[in-house]
């Protein structure tokens, strides 16, 4: 049995080739390339698909906070679940990098039945987050990082509040949990997600109408299930520095972050820039025994 690494990416083909080459040493790699990406070409995708154990597709045009990212992730999960040789999987981005070797990751996870994901309980969600699922988002296919669209979305929420339009939850769930979409889970948990979405169209439709729907996807499904919630470990396996980010994404890491990255106890780190992060990447390569 092997692990699968599910990667969503939109730029930096060189880093993507490195990740694919590294992880296919011991496992499988499934990659979704943003449909609008100009820096990752069709030739790059063809080359990725010639790496044994790697499958790369380009299907969805992904906007920040949009539903197409959830669809791309589900597509990758379905491919990994259909592989009978997969036992465990990790959600990553093309800007991630491992902090331990693939062999060490196999030792840690191939027999692990736990889901590793951070989550916030419904009672602890701030109002700024609850509005993301309680009120309808009409801009799923737009880049709401655009200030004008962000303000327009805010105005539609105010209008819904004044008109008394709101939702109690998502699908059958009134207890909504939030967290990052980049989680690690056994194949059986991933299969449960695929099956749940297939059987509960109302959940999928309600999720589509959320703002930043990926934040509620895995957490709400798993934490509302008695069996799987007991398997959840509230631990972030990916090091990220949000203190220097723009509020909606973490900062790029540099060599100056090395000590913090290593002290974190995480197994992956994000985000790596092809130039700014070069020194850090080289130190990590040397530490985990990667030779170019």
C-alpha positions in Angstrom: 0.0 0.0 0.0 1.1 3.6 -0.7 0.2 7.2 0.1 -1.3 9.7 -2.3 -0.4 13.4 -2.4 -3.2 15.6 -3.8 -1.9 18.9 -5.1 -3.8 22.0 -6.3 -1.5 24.4 -8.2 -1.6 27.4 -10.5 2.0 28.5 -11.0 5.7 27.5 -10.7 6.0 24.4 -12.9 9.6 23.7 -11.6 8.5 23.3 -8.0 5.6 21.1 -9.1 8.0 18.8 -11.0 10.2 18.6 -8.0 7.2 17.6 -5.7 5.9 15.1 -8.2 9.4 13.5 -8.6 9.9 13.4 -4.9 6.5 12.0 -3.8 6.3 9.4 -6.6 9.4 7.7 -5.2 7.2 6.0 -2.7 3.6 7.0 -3.5 1.2 8.5 -6.0 0.7 12.2 -7.0 -2.6 13.7 -8.2 -2.4 17.3 -9.4 -5.1 19.8 -10.5 -3.7 22.7 -12.5 -5.8 25.9 -12.5 -7.4 26.2 -15.9 -6.4 29.8 -16.3 -2.7 29.2 -15.4 -0.4 30.5 -18.1 2.9 29.6 -16.3 2.0 25.8 -16.3 1.6 24.9 -19.9 -0.1 21.9 -21.6 3.3 20.6 -22.3 4.2 20.7 -18.6 1.0 18.7 -17.9 1.9 16.1 -20.5 5.4 15.8 -18.9 3.9 15.4 -15.5 1.7 12.6 -16.7 4.8 10.8 -18.0 6.2 10.6 -14.5 5.3 7.1 -13.2 2.7 7.4 -10.5 1.7 11.0 -11.3 -1.6 12.1 -12.8 -2.1 15.8 -13.7 -5.3 17.4 -15.0 -6.5 20.9 -15.9 -10.2 21.3 -15.4 -11.5 24.2 -13.3 -10.9 27.9 -13.4 -10.3 28.6 -9.7 -11.0 31.9 -8.0 -9.9 32.7 -4.4 -12.7 31.7 -2.1 -14.7 30.1 -5.0 -16.5 26.8 -5.2 -14.4 25.5 -8.1 -11.5 24.9 -5.6 -13.7 22.5 -3.7 -14.7 20.8 -6.9 -11.1 20.4 -7.9 -10.2 18.9 -4.6 -13.1 16.4 -4.7 -12.0 15.4 -8.2 -8.5 14.6 -6.9 -10.0 12.7 -4.0 -12.1 10.6 -6.3 -9.1 9.7 -8.4 -7.1 8.7 -5.3 -10.0 6.7 -3.8 -10.4 4.7 -7.0 -6.7 3.5 -6.7 -6.9 0.3 -4.8 -3.2 0.7 -3.8 -3.8 4.0 -1.9 -4.0 3.8 1.9 -3.6 7.4 3.1 -3.6 10.8 1.5 -2.4 14.4 2.1 -3.9 17.6 0.6 -1.2 20.0 -0.5 -0.6 23.0 -2.8 2.1 23.5 -5.4 3.8 25.9 -3.1 4.3 23.3 -0.3 7.4 21.4 0.6 8.0 18.4 2.8 10.0 18.7 6.0 10.7 15.0 6.2 11.4 12.4 3.6 8.7 10.4 1.7 10.0 7.3 3.4 9.5 8.8 6.8 6.0 9.9 5.9 5.3 6.3 4.9 6.5 5.1 8.3 4.2 7.6 10.1 1.0 7.3 8.1 0.6 4.0 6.1 -1.0 2.3 9.1 -2.6 5.5 10.6 -6.4 5.7 10.8 -6.6 9.3 12.0 -7.6 12.5 10.3 -5.3 15.4 10.9 -7.1 18.7 10.5 -7.5 21.9 12.5 -11.0 23.0 13.3 -13.0 25.6 15.1 -16.2 24.6 16.9 -19.5 26.3 16.0 -19.7 28.1 19.4 -16.3 29.6 18.8 -16.8 30.9 15.3 -16.7 34.8 15.2 -19.6 36.5 13.5 -17.4 37.5 10.5 -17.1 33.7 9.8 -20.7 32.7 10.4 -21.9 35.2 7.8 -20.0 33.2 5.2 -22.5 30.3 5.4 -25.6 32.0 6.9 -26.0 34.4 4.0 -26.0 33.7 0.3 -22.9 34.3 -1.8 -23.8 35.4 -5.3 -20.2 35.8 -6.6 -18.8 32.3 -6.7 -17.3 32.7 -10.1 -15.7 36.1 -9.4 -12.5 37.1 -7.8 -13.7 38.6 -4.5 -10.2 39.7 -3.7 -11.1 42.6 -6.0 -12.0 45.4 -3.5 -15.1 46.5 -5.4 -16.5 43.0 -5.5 -15.7 42.4 -1.9 -17.6 45.5 -1.0 -20.5 44.5 -3.2 -20.6 41.1 -1.5 -20.6 42.9 1.9 -23.6 45.0 0.7 -25.6 41.9 -0.4 -25.0 40.5 3.1 -26.4 43.7 4.7 -29.4 43.5 2.4 -30.1 39.9 3.4 -29.8 40.9 7.0 -32.3 43.7 6.6 -34.7 41.4 4.7 -34.4 38.7 7.3 -32.9 36.2 4.8 -30.5 33.7 6.3 -29.7 30.0 6.6 -29.3 28.0 9.8 -26.7 25.7 8.3 -25.4 23.8 5.4 -27.5 20.9 4.1 -28.6 18.8 7.1 -26.0 20.3 9.4 -26.8 23.1 11.8 -23.5 22.7 13.6 -20.9 24.2 11.2 -17.2 23.7 11.8 -14.4 25.7 10.1 -10.8 25.0 9.2 -8.3 24.7 6.5 -9.0 22.5 3.5 -5.4 21.1 3.5 -5.8 18.0 5.7 -4.4 14.5 5.9 -6.7 11.5 6.1 -7.0 7.7 5.5 -8.5 6.5 2.3 -11.7 5.3 4.2 -12.3 8.8 5.4 -11.9 10.2 1.9 -14.2 7.6 0.5 -16.8 8.6 3.1 -16.6 12.2 1.9 -17.1 11.2 -1.7 -20.1 9.0 -0.7 -21.6 11.7 1.5 -21.5 14.3 -1.3 -23.0 11.9 -3.8 -25.9 11.1 -1.4 -26.6 14.6 -0.1 -27.1 17.0 -3.0 -28.6 19.6 -0.7 -25.3 19.8 1.2 -23.4 20.3 -2.1 -25.9 23.0 -3.2 -25.8 24.9 0.1 -22.0 24.7 0.2 -21.9 26.3 -3.2 -23.7 29.3 -1.9 -21.2 29.9 0.9 -18.4 32.4 0.9 -15.0 30.6 1.0 -16.8 27.2 1.1 -13.6 25.2 1.4 -13.3 26.3 5.0 -16.5 24.4 6.0 -16.1 21.3 3.7 -14.1 18.6 5.5 -14.6 19.9 9.0 -18.4 20.0 8.9 -18.7 16.5 7.3 -16.3 14.8 9.7 -17.2 16.5 12.9 -20.9 15.8 12.5 -20.2 12.1 12.2 -19.8 10.2 15.4 -17.4 7.6 14.0 -15.1 10.0 12.1 -15.1 12.8 14.7 -13.5 10.3 17.1 -10.7 9.8 14.6 -9.9 13.5 14.2 -6.7 14.9 15.7 -6.9 18.7 15.9 -3.3 19.2 14.7 -2.0 21.2 11.8 0.7 19.3 9.9 1.6 22.2 7.7 3.6 25.1 8.9 2.3 28.5 7.7 3.1 32.0 8.8 -0.2 34.0 8.8 1.3 36.9 10.8 3.1 38.3 7.7 0.4 37.3 5.2 -2.2 39.5 3.6 -5.0 38.2 5.9 -6.3 35.7 3.3 -3.2 33.7 2.7 0.1 32.9 4.5 3.4 34.7 3.8 6.2 33.3 1.7 8.8 31.6 3.8 12.5 32.4 3.5 15.8 31.0 4.9 15.2 33.3 8.0 12.2 31.1 8.9 14.3 27.9 9.1 14.4 27.6 12.9 10.7 28.3 13.3 9.8 25.8 10.6 11.9 23.1 12.2 10.7 23.8 15.7 7.1 23.6 14.6 6.9 19.9 14.6 5.1 20.0 11.2 5.7 17.7 8.3 5.1 20.1 5.5 5.5 23.9 5.1 3.8 26.5 2.9 4.4 28.9 1.0 7.5 28.6 -1.0 8.5 31.2 -3.6 10.8 30.1 -6.5 13.3 32.9 -5.6 12.5 34.2 -2.2 12.4 30.7 -0.6 15.4 29.3 -2.5 17.7 29.3 0.5 15.2 27.6 2.8 14.3 25.0 0.1 18.0 24.2 -0.3 18.6 23.7 3.4 15.5 21.4 3.6 16.6 19.4 0.6 19.9 18.8 2.2 18.3 17.8 5.5 15.9 15.3 4.1 18.4 13.9 1.7 17.1 15.2 -1.6 19.7 15.4 -4.4 18.9 17.2 -7.7 
